[in-house]
């Protein structure tokens, strides 16, 4: 196995909020569009669970919009949760936030009005583990509640995937990623990054009672969806 370029407990993880923007095309837009959809909702969520909250992007985006909401920020990495806390201090943001160093799959929480899970699913190595996380997400949101989900999706065996990945690399290098960093990122597909096709992802969501409301973002193989728990 190659060295994981996403070592969340490594000291370089503290650079996450800079490096993620260089790698994930449209990173900020994923969250800004999510905020717009939430703001346009008839009912505003009061209880929000953030799966993979390290880095603090969801909190930074949603706290100004929903200052009275109750947030549960869940992440198994203490380093990444510390980064989230530091970010809110730096941005002078405050609110009702519970930081929980744990895996969602190991937790028992009251279902929330809204659950977010951004750029996590493709790190899970098997379809079974992805389905298990989607099941837990569904169980942690109320029926009629909303899930915002983004991930890298695609068929690694498809030649079109590799072609698009090459184009993605050009964009990353234009964003300041070094050639060797891009090559390490590319090599991580099939090792530490294990995407599945969009069709398979949405099938898994449907099996867990999560139906698509909006497909609201796509850049190369990075996609974001707004889902509703219907059962």
N, C-alpha and C positions, 0 to 999 in steps of 0.2 A: 504493500500500500504506500502511495506517495504521501508526502507531508501535507496535511490539511492546511490550505491557505486561509481557512476561517477558524482559527483556534481562539475561541471566545475567552479563554482564561489567560491568553498570552498578553504581555504588556502592550503589544501593538494593537490589541483590541480597542484601546482607548482612542485610537485614530479612526475608529469605525465610521463616525458620522461624516468624515471627509472621504474616506476610501469608498464607501458604499455609493456615494454620489458619482464618483468617477467610473464605477463599474456598471451600475444599474441605470440604464438610459431612462430618463423621465422619472427618477426616484421621487423628487419632490411633488411632481404632478400627480402621482398615484395618491398621495395623501391629501393634496389640495382638492382634487376631484371628489374624494371620499367626503371631505368636509362640506363641500358644496351640496352633495346629495343628502347628507345628514341635515344640513341647514334648511334644505327645501322640504324636509319631511313634515308631515302634519303634527306628529307627536315626537317630541324630543326625548331621547333616552336618558333615564336617570341612573341606571346601573350599567356600567361598561366594563367588560373584561378584555384585557389586551394580552394575547398569547404571543410570546416572543417580544416582550416590551423593552428589552435592552437597547440602549441608544437613545430612547426617549422621543422618537419622532412622532408616534401617535399621541403621546401626552402633550408635546409641544404644539401639535396641530389642534387637538380637541379641547384642551383646557380653556383657551380663550373663548371658544364657541360655547362650551357647556360648563361654566364655572361652578354650577351647583351640583354637577353630576358626581357620582361615587365611582371611582376607578379602582380596579384591581389590576396591577401591573405584574404579570407573571413571566418569569424567565429563569431557567436553570443556572444561569451564569451570574455569580455575584459581581464579577467585573463589569458586565454589561448593565446590570441594574444600577451599580454605582455611577456608571456613565449617564444613565437616564436621570438620576437624582442631580448630578452635577450640572447637567444641561438645564434643568428647570431652575436651579439656583442662578445660573449665568443669565438666563432669560427673564429672571424675576417673575416666574410663574409659580403659583401655589394653588392648592386645591385638596380635595379629599382623595388622596392616593395611598393605597396599600401596596407596598412592594413585597412580592412573594417570590422567594427563591425556590422554585419547584417546577416540576413538569406538570402540565395540565392533567395528564392522564392519571396522575397520582392524587388528584385533589377532589374534594367534595365541596362544591360551592352552590349557592342558590343560583338558579338560572338568571342571566342578565338580560337586559333589553337589547343589548348590542354586544357582539363579540368581534374583535379584529384579529386577524392572523396574517401578517404580511411577510412574505419572503422567507418562509419557514419550511413549507411542505417539501420543497425540492431537496432539502438536506436529509430527509428520512429515506433510508436506503431501499426499502421494499414497499410494494403496493399495500401489503397488509398493515404496515406501520402507518402509512398515509391514511388508509381507511380508518384505523384506530383513532388517529388524531381527529379526523373529520367527525367521527362518532362522538368523541368527547366534546368537540366544539358544539355539535348539535345538541348534546345533552346539557350544555352550559348556557344555552340561549333559550328564551321563552318561545313557545309556539306563537308565531306571528312576529317574532323578533328578527333582527337583522344580523347578518354576518358579512363582513368585508374581508375578502380573501385575495391575496396576490401570490404568485409564484412563477417560477420559470417552468414553462411547459413545452413539450415537444418530444418527438420520436428520435432518439439518438441514432437509429439505424437509417433514418431518412436522409438522402443526399441533400435535400433542400435545407434540412436543419444545419448541416455543416456549412453550407453556403451562407446562410443567414448568420451563423456564428462568426464566420470570417468578417462579414460586414460589421457585426457587433464589435469585434476586436478593433476595427479601424476607428469606430466611434470612441471606444475606450481610450485608445492611444491619443486621439485628438483631445480627450478630456484630461490628459496628463498621466495616464497609466503607462508605466515603463514596459518595453517589449517583453522582458523576462516575466514581468508580473502578468501580462496578458497571456503569455504562453502557459504559465502555471494555472491561470484561471481556465484556459481551454482544456488543459490536461485533467482538470478536476471533474469534468463531465464523465460520468460513468464510474467515478470513484467516490468523491465526496458530494458531488451534485448529481442527483438521480431524478431527473424530471420524467414525467409521464405526459402523454398527449392530452390536449385540451378535452377531446372527446372522452377519454378515460377518466379524467379528473371530474368532469361534470356528471358522468355516470355514477361515480363514487358519491358525489354530493347528493345526487337524487336518491340514491339508496339509503342515505342517512336522513332523508327528509328535508334536504336543503335545495330549494329550487331557485333558479337564477331570476333575478329582477332586471339587472343591468350588467352587461359586459362593458365596463366603462373605461378600460385602458388596455392598449397593446402597443408595445414597441419591441420589434423582433420577437423573441419568445418570452418576454415578460408580459404577463396578463393580470388584470385585476377584475374582480367580480363583486357585485352586490347580490347577496343571496337572502332568501327568507326561509325560516324554519316553518314548514307547513304541517308537520306531524311529529 
